[in-house]
Amino acid sequence: VAIWDLRAADAGRAASDIAARFDVPTVGLGIDLCGTDGIAAAVAATRAALTSIGGLVHAAGVSMAIPLEDLAVAQWDAVLNVNLRALPFVVKAIRADLAANAGSAVVGIASINATLGNWMNPAYTASKGGMLSLVRSLADDLGRDGVRVNSVSPGQIRTPMMQPVLDTLSDQAFTKRIL
């Protein structure tokens, strides 16, 4: 199992925990997916540490609850670069690995916002809507190699990433989109 995270120490701790609990090879790497420059090195380190690469879960995410009237280009880019732009380039870098492993799969983490929209978070909403379309395109392409590509769209979940949004909302505003 390879864990890639913006914070290398967190990735290392998670990888060590997985190795201890499940007795499988692991590696934890620090990478900033705002850009694509680090992908090749992260893939090389992953290949060196693991026997094969047979799957990918793209769960990297940034959520900036910034409504349209306050949204700046740099904020838009930061959200879309991590949430959407990174995925095709990671898949491109490991495509041969995936094709060489029967049963390989890619999962993109989208969001309920991809289909419902969210007025206070247009960049996140757009990135997750793009994820749904990108996953369809990747599935059409990688399916020829026997690689499954899917997405999941979780609803709103209380996570550290969501906390700044939750701090501005009443509990009722949060739960009305869930129930």
C-alpha positions in Angstrom: 0.0 0.0 0.0 1.3 3.4 -0.9 0.0 6.4 1.0 0.7 9.8 -0.7 -0.1 12.9 1.4 0.9 16.5 1.5 2.4 15.8 4.9 5.1 13.2 4.5 5.2 12.4 8.3 1.4 11.6 8.3 1.8 9.4 5.2 4.7 7.6 6.9 2.7 7.0 10.1 -0.3 5.7 8.1 1.9 3.4 6.0 3.6 2.0 9.1 0.3 1.4 10.8 -1.0 -0.5 7.8 2.2 -2.5 7.5 2.0 -3.5 11.2 -1.7 -4.3 11.2 -1.9 -6.3 7.9 1.7 -7.4 7.3 1.9 -6.0 3.8 4.5 -3.9 2.1 3.9 -0.1 2.5 5.4 3.2 1.7 4.4 6.7 2.8 5.4 9.6 0.6 5.0 13.4 0.8 3.7 15.0 -2.4 1.9 18.2 -3.2 -0.7 17.5 -5.9 -1.3 21.2 -6.5 1.3 20.6 -9.3 2.2 17.5 -11.3 6.0 17.9 -11.0 6.2 15.4 -8.1 4.1 12.6 -9.7 7.0 10.8 -11.6 9.2 10.7 -8.5 6.3 9.5 -6.3 5.5 6.7 -8.8 9.1 5.7 -9.0 9.4 5.5 -5.2 6.1 3.5 -5.1 7.4 1.1 -7.7 10.6 0.6 -5.8 8.8 -0.1 -2.5 6.0 -2.3 -3.7 5.9 -5.5 -5.7 3.2 -4.1 -8.1 0.6 -1.3 -8.5 -2.8 -2.7 -9.0 -5.1 0.1 -7.9 -5.5 3.7 -7.1 -7.9 5.6 -4.9 -7.7 9.4 -5.6 -8.9 10.8 -2.3 -6.8 14.0 -2.3 -9.1 16.9 -1.7 -9.2 20.6 -1.0 -12.4 22.4 0.0 -12.5 26.1 0.2 -15.9 27.4 1.2 -15.7 30.6 -0.8 -18.8 31.8 -2.5 -18.7 33.2 -6.0 -18.5 36.9 -5.0 -15.4 36.3 -2.9 -13.7 33.7 -5.2 -10.3 34.5 -6.6 -8.5 32.7 -9.4 -5.8 31.3 -7.2 -8.4 29.7 -4.9 -10.2 28.2 -7.9 -7.0 26.8 -9.3 -5.9 25.4 -5.9 -9.1 23.4 -5.5 -9.3 22.2 -9.1 -5.6 21.3 -9.3 -5.7 18.9 -6.3 -9.3 17.6 -6.7 -9.3 17.1 -10.5 -6.2 17.9 -12.4 -3.9 15.4 -10.5 -6.0 12.3 -11.3 -5.4 11.9 -15.0 -1.7 12.5 -14.6 -1.3 9.9 -11.8 -3.3 7.4 -13.9 -1.2 8.2 -17.0 2.0 7.5 -14.9 0.8 4.1 -13.6 -1.3 3.0 -16.6 1.1 0.3 -17.6 1.3 -1.0 -14.0 -2.5 -1.2 -13.8 -2.8 -2.9 -17.2 -0.2 -5.5 -16.1 -2.3 -6.5 -13.1 -5.5 -8.4 -13.8 -8.4 -6.9 -11.7 -6.8 -3.4 -11.4 -9.1 -0.6 -10.5 -9.2 3.2 -10.1 -11.6 5.0 -7.8 -12.1 8.7 -7.8 -13.7 10.3 -4.8 -16.4 12.7 -6.1 -19.0 14.3 -3.8 -22.8 14.8 -3.4 -22.0 18.3 -4.5 -21.1 17.1 -7.9 -24.8 16.5 -8.6 -26.5 18.8 -6.1 -24.3 21.8 -6.3 -23.4 24.0 -3.4 -23.7 27.8 -3.6 -21.0 28.4 -1.0 -18.4 26.3 -2.6 -18.4 26.6 -6.5 -14.8 25.5 -7.0 -15.2 22.3 -5.0 -18.6 21.6 -6.7 -17.1 22.1 -10.2 -14.1 19.9 -9.3 -16.3 17.1 -8.2 -18.6 17.4 -11.1 -15.5 17.3 -13.3 -14.4 14.1 -11.5 -17.6 12.3 -12.5 -17.0 13.2 -16.2 -13.3 12.4 -16.0 -14.0 9.0 -14.4 -16.3 8.2 -17.3 -13.7 9.2 -19.8 -11.0 7.2 -18.0 -13.3 4.1 -17.8 -13.9 4.3 -21.5 -10.2 4.4 -22.1 -8.7 2.1 -19.5 -11.5 -0.4 -19.9 -9.6 -1.6 -23.1 -6.8 -2.6 -20.7 -9.1 -4.4 -18.4 -8.9 -1.7 -15.7 -12.1 -0.7 -13.9 -12.6 3.0 -13.2 -15.4 4.2 -10.9 -16.2 7.0 -8.6 -18.0 7.3 -5.3 -20.0 10.4 -4.2 -20.2 10.6 -0.5 -22.6 12.9 1.2 -21.6 15.5 3.7 -19.3 14.1 6.4 -17.9 15.8 9.4 -14.2 15.8 8.7 -11.4 18.3 9.4 -11.6 19.5 5.8 -15.3 20.3 6.4 -14.9 22.0 9.8 -14.5 25.6 8.5 -17.8 25.2 6.6 -19.5 23.7 9.6 -18.4 26.5 11.8 -20.4 28.9 9.7 -23.5 26.8 9.4 -26.2 25.7 11.8 -26.5 22.0 12.4 -29.9 22.2 10.6 -28.2 23.7 7.4 -25.7 20.8 7.4 -28.2 18.0 8.0 -31.0 19.2 5.6 -28.9 18.1 2.6 -28.3 14.7 4.1 -31.8 13.7 5.3 
